[in-house]
Amino acid sequence: MPAPVGTSSAPATFTPSTTAGPSSEPVGRIRSIDVVRGVIMVLMAIDHVRVYSGLPAGGASAGIFFTRWITHFCAPGFVFLAGTAAFLHGRKLGSTGQLSRYLVTRGLMLVVLELTLIRFSWTFNVAYDQFVLAGVIWMLGWCMVLLAGLVRLRARTVGLLGVGIIALQQAFALVPRLLPPGVRSGFGRGWEYIYPAGLEAAPGIQVLYVIVPWIGVMAAGYGFGAIMLRERDERNRFCLRIGLGATAAFVLLALFAAVMQSGADDSRPLLFRILDQQKYPASQLFLLMTLGPIIALLPAAERARGWIAH
């Protein structure tokens, strides 16, 4: 993944930036991004242990439910902060062309790793006719390739485009319906990698992470990178406003939806119904639930000290 640049472990102070993209200004490491991504990797391991143990995702048991729920923060946080890290890395490179090449080469490398080493690490076989997964690393790779085509735009434009993709993601399911029936079937095999449209995907491949809305999450994170360049107190205020605002929006909308959809067929506690949001593909509520707290906690992560933080 692209990483924030520099070598100093001390918190960095930045000058507010209004530039559109990479420049030659030196950028130090931003401690909060390092700490949060480290926590995300630990949480990833927790969920993978659950998978190998054969326990179901979620369920009526509070222990299983919350073990799964806490790991929901992994993919959104990692994709969002990968976009932020790409912006910061571009500042170091000083060239959008170099950043584009970096994202394309690293992205394609991730796609290859998903189909080879990572697949073997999950299955311990080379029988590709039995199981091929378009998983999270696959999605990260293709999103980086797509982001490479956006970095020549202003960071704010990329960020707003990302938010728009997240908000309007269901519109992508309508695209195949605009095509003639004869074209729709063949087109659908490829479109199911972009967004589910109820068509038949290519045989032998399980599409777990579609590209939309995740390219929107990465693009939003890229735009967020400009905020992370601001002076510390100012960026902390932005993080709290954005993060707490997104979290509050989730609580209100999810509570309303849970109350309106309550019925005899779902006897789970109200809290479970509020927190059980759609991940495949990631709904707007799912992303508000996960990205809101992550962004709000960045100021606290900046102040993290001690051996655990290191």
C-alpha positions in Angstrom: 0.0 0.0 0.0 1.2 3.6 -0.6 2.4 4.9 2.7 2.7 8.4 4.2 6.1 9.7 3.6 9.0 10.5 5.8 10.9 8.9 8.6 10.2 10.9 11.7 8.1 9.2 14.4 7.1 12.5 16.0 3.8 14.1 15.2 4.2 16.4 12.2 2.8 19.9 11.8 1.5 20.8 8.3 0.8 23.9 6.5 -2.8 24.2 5.0 -2.7 23.1 1.4 -5.1 24.2 -1.4 -3.2 22.5 -4.2 -4.9 19.9 -6.4 -2.3 17.2 -6.3 1.3 16.2 -5.7 3.9 18.8 -5.1 7.5 18.9 -4.0 6.7 19.9 -0.5 8.2 17.5 2.1 5.5 15.5 4.0 6.2 13.9 7.3 4.5 10.7 8.6 1.1 11.2 10.1 1.1 9.1 13.2 -2.7 8.6 13.4 -2.8 6.9 10.0 0.0 4.5 11.0 -1.7 3.6 14.3 -5.2 3.1 12.8 -3.9 0.9 9.9 -2.0 -1.2 12.5 -5.1 -1.7 14.5 -7.0 -2.7 11.3 -4.4 -5.4 10.5 -4.9 -6.9 14.0 -8.7 -6.9 13.5 -8.3 -8.6 10.2 -6.4 -11.5 11.9 -9.3 -11.9 14.3 -11.9 -12.4 11.6 -9.6 -14.8 9.6 -9.2 -16.9 12.7 -13.0 -17.0 13.0 -13.2 -18.2 9.4 -10.7 -21.0 9.9 -12.4 -22.1 13.1 -15.6 -22.7 11.1 -17.8 -20.3 13.1 -20.5 -18.4 11.2 -20.3 -14.7 10.4 -22.7 -13.1 12.9 -25.4 -15.1 14.5 -27.6 -14.9 17.6 -24.7 -15.2 20.0 -23.4 -11.8 21.2 -19.8 -13.1 21.2 -19.9 -14.2 17.6 -22.0 -11.2 16.5 -19.6 -8.6 17.9 -16.5 -10.6 16.9 -17.7 -10.3 13.3 -19.0 -6.7 13.7 -15.7 -5.3 15.0 -13.9 -6.6 12.0 -16.4 -4.8 9.7 -14.1 -1.7 10.3 -11.2 -3.4 8.5 -12.1 -3.1 4.8 -13.6 0.4 4.8 -10.8 1.7 7.0 -8.0 0.2 4.9 -9.5 1.2 1.5 -10.2 4.8 2.7 -6.8 5.2 4.2 -5.1 3.7 1.2 -6.6 6.6 -0.8 -5.3 9.0 1.8 -1.9 7.4 1.7 -1.9 7.6 -2.1 -2.5 11.4 -1.9 0.3 11.8 0.7 2.7 9.6 -1.4 1.9 11.8 -4.4 3.0 14.8 -2.5 6.4 13.2 -2.0 6.8 12.1 -5.6 5.9 15.6 -6.9 4.4 14.3 -10.1 0.9 13.0 -10.9 2.4 10.9 -13.7 4.7 9.1 -11.3 1.9 8.6 -8.8 -0.3 7.1 -11.6 2.4 4.7 -12.6 2.9 3.8 -8.9 -0.8 3.0 -8.4 -1.1 1.0 -11.6 2.0 -1.2 -10.9 1.1 -1.7 -7.2 -2.5 -2.3 -8.1 -1.8 -5.0 -10.7 0.7 -6.6 -8.4 -2.1 -7.0 -5.7 -4.4 -8.5 -8.3 -1.8 -11.1 -9.3 -1.1 -11.9 -5.6 -4.8 -12.4 -4.9 -5.0 -15.0 -7.7 -1.8 -16.8 -6.8 -0.1 -16.6 -3.4 -3.2 -15.4 -1.4 -5.5 -17.9 -3.0 -3.1 -20.7 -2.2 -2.7 -19.5 1.4 -6.5 -19.9 1.8 -7.0 -23.2 0.0 -3.6 -24.9 0.0 -4.2 -26.2 -3.6 -3.8 -25.1 -7.2 -7.2 -26.4 -8.4 -8.4 -23.2 -10.1 -11.5 -25.0 -11.5 -12.8 -25.4 -7.9 -12.4 -22.0 -6.3 -11.3 -18.5 -7.4 -12.2 -15.6 -5.2 -12.4 -11.9 -6.2 -11.6 -10.8 -2.6 -10.5 -7.7 -0.8 -6.9 -7.7 -2.2 -8.3 -8.1 -5.7 -10.6 -5.1 -5.1 -7.9 -3.0 -3.6 -5.7 -3.6 -6.6 -8.3 -2.7 -9.2 -9.4 0.4 -7.2 -5.7 1.6 -7.2 -5.6 1.1 -11.0 -8.8 3.2 -11.3 -7.6 5.8 -8.9 -4.5 6.2 -11.1 -6.8 7.7 -13.7 -8.3 10.2 -11.3 -5.2 11.7 -9.6 -4.8 14.3 -12.3 -8.0 16.0 -11.0 -8.1 18.2 -8.0 -8.1 16.3 -4.7 -11.4 17.9 -3.8 -12.9 16.8 -7.1 -11.7 13.3 -6.6 -13.1 13.2 -3.0 -16.5 14.6 -4.1 -16.7 12.1 -6.9 -16.0 9.3 -4.4 -18.8 10.4 -2.1 -21.1 10.6 -5.1 -20.3 7.0 -6.1 -21.0 5.8 -2.6 -24.3 7.7 -2.3 -25.6 6.7 -5.8 -24.1 3.2 -6.0 -27.4 1.5 -6.6 -27.6 3.3 -10.0 -24.8 1.1 -11.2 -27.2 -1.9 -11.0 -29.4 -0.2 -13.7 -26.7 0.1 -16.3 -27.1 -3.4 -17.9 -30.9 -2.8 -18.2 -30.2 0.0 -20.6 -28.7 -2.4 -23.1 -30.5 -4.6 -25.6 -31.3 -8.1 -24.3 -28.8 -9.8 -26.7 -26.0 -7.6 -25.4 -27.0 -7.7 -21.8 -26.1 -11.3 -21.1 -22.5 -11.1 -22.3 -22.0 -7.7 -20.8 -23.3 -8.9 -17.4 -20.5 -11.4 -17.0 -18.1 -8.5 -16.7 -20.5 -6.0 -15.0 -21.0 -8.3 -12.0 -17.4 -7.4 -11.0 -18.4 -3.8 -11.0 -21.8 -3.9 -9.2 -24.4 -6.7 -8.7 -27.1 -6.4 -11.3 -28.7 -9.8 -11.0 -27.0 -11.2 -14.1 -24.9 -14.3 -14.4 -21.2 -13.7 -13.6 -18.3 -15.6 -15.2 -18.4 -19.2 -14.1 -15.9 -20.5 -11.5 -15.2 -17.1 -9.8 -16.9 -15.9 -6.6 -17.1 -12.2 -6.6 -17.0 -11.1 -2.9 -15.8 -7.5 -3.3 -17.2 -5.6 -6.3 -15.5 -2.4 -7.4 -18.4 -0.1 -6.6 -18.7 1.4 -4.0 -15.1 0.7 -3.0 -13.6 2.9 -5.7 -15.7 5.6 -4.2 -14.3 4.9 -0.7 -10.8 5.1 -2.0 -11.4 8.2 -4.0 -13.1 9.8 -0.9 -10.0 8.9 1.1 -7.8 10.5 -1.5 -9.7 13.8 -1.2 -9.5 13.4 2.6 -5.7 13.5 2.2 -5.9 17.3 1.7 -7.5 17.7 5.1 -4.7 15.7 6.7 -2.2 18.2 5.4 -3.8 21.0 7.4 -2.4 22.3 10.8 -3.0 19.7 13.5 -5.7 21.5 15.4 -7.6 22.4 12.3 -7.4 18.8 10.8 -8.5 17.4 14.2 -11.6 19.7 14.1 -12.4 18.5 10.6 -11.9 14.8 11.6 -14.3 15.2 14.5 -16.9 17.1 12.5 -16.9 14.6 9.6 -16.5 11.5 11.8 -19.1 12.4 14.4 -21.5 13.7 11.8 -21.3 10.5 9.8 -21.8 8.4 13.0 -24.8 10.5 14.0 -26.3 10.1 10.6 -25.8 6.3 10.8 -27.5 6.1 14.2 -30.5 8.1 13.2 -31.0 6.4 9.8 -30.3 2.8 11.0 -32.5 3.2 14.0 -35.4 4.4 11.8 -34.8 1.6 9.3 -34.6 -1.0 12.1 -37.9 0.2 13.7 -39.7 0.4 10.4 -38.6 -3.1 9.3 -39.2 -4.9 12.6 -41.4 -7.9 12.3 -42.1 -11.4 13.6 -39.5 -12.9 11.3 -36.6 -11.0 13.0 -36.6 -11.5 16.8 -33.1 -10.3 17.3 -32.5 -7.4 19.8 -32.8 -3.9 18.3 -29.1 -3.2 18.7 -28.3 -6.3 16.6 -30.7 -5.1 13.9 -29.2 -1.6 13.9 -25.6 -2.8 13.6 -26.2 -5.6 11.1 -25.7 -3.7 7.9 -25.1 -5.0 4.4 -21.4 -5.5 3.5 -21.6 -7.2 0.1 -21.9 -4.8 -1.6 -21.2 -2.2 1.2 -24.3 -0.2 1.7 -24.3 3.5 2.5 -25.3 2.7 6.1 -22.5 0.2 6.4 -19.9 2.8 5.3 -21.4 5.5 7.6 -21.2 3.0 10.5 -17.6 2.1 9.9 -15.9 5.2 8.4 -17.5 7.6 10.8 -15.9 6.3 14.0 -12.6 5.7 12.2 -12.3 9.3 11.1 -13.5 10.6 14.5 -10.8 8.5 16.2 -7.9 9.8 14.1 -7.2 12.7 16.6 -7.0 10.2 19.5 -4.8 7.9 17.5 -2.4 10.9 16.9 -1.9 11.2 20.6 -1.4 7.4 21.1 1.9 6.7 22.9 3.6 3.7 24.6 4.6 0.3 23.4 1.2 -0.7 22.1 1.0 2.3 19.8 4.6 1.6 18.6 
